[in-house]
Structure formats: structure tokens, C-alpha cells
Amino acid sequence: MGICGSFILFLNTFKFDNNKYFNFFIAVIAKFLPIDIYDSEATKFQIREGGILPPFNSIQGMGNAAAQSIVDA
């Protein structure tokens, strides 16, 4: 699975708030892609060729229901 795959599992199962390991990974290892209106999922991070594609609910203030509404539209 590799480090990126393991980190995606971590992202999808762990609620973090200013976590030092997460911040280190972001600063040193990971490249996050911008949220894509057509490809992002509601609540799951995805591994893509160019980096990690965040879900809609990673937008500050957006809940799961609103994120799901965007995906369903």
C-alpha cells in the first residue's frame, strides 16, 4: 500500500485538529490537489497521480450533509 495509501486510510478514519504528525506530513511529504467540483468525494480523501485529492467536507465549516449534497447534485 505504501506510505500514501496508509496516510489516506488515516485521513479517512481520524478526526484531527492541529495534529503535529499530520502537519509534518503535509509540510514535508504530501502534495494536496485543489478540491475538484467533479472528482472530489463528499467525505473521503483520494490518491491521485499528482497528489491527494481532498473531499468537500475538508472545507472549513462544511458538514457532511452539505458535502453530500454537492456530490449528489
Rosetta blueprint (number, residue, H / E / L):
1 M L
2 G H
3 I H
4 C H
5 G H
6 S H
7 F H
8 I H
9 L H
10 F H
11 L H
12 N H
13 T H
14 F L
15 K L
16 F L
17 D L
18 N L
19 N L
20 K H
21 Y H
22 F H
23 N H
24 F H
25 F H
26 I H
27 A H
28 V H
29 I L
30 A L
31 K L
32 F E
33 L L
34 P L
35 I L
36 D L
37 I L
38 Y L
39 D L
40 S L
41 E L
42 A L
43 T L
44 K L
45 F L
46 Q E
47 I E
48 R E
49 E L
50 G L
51 G E
52 I E
53 L E
54 P L
55 P L
56 F H
57 N H
58 S H
59 I L
60 Q L
61 G L
62 M L
63 G L
64 N H
65 A H
66 A H
67 A H
68 Q H
69 S H
70 I H
71 V H
72 D H
73 A L
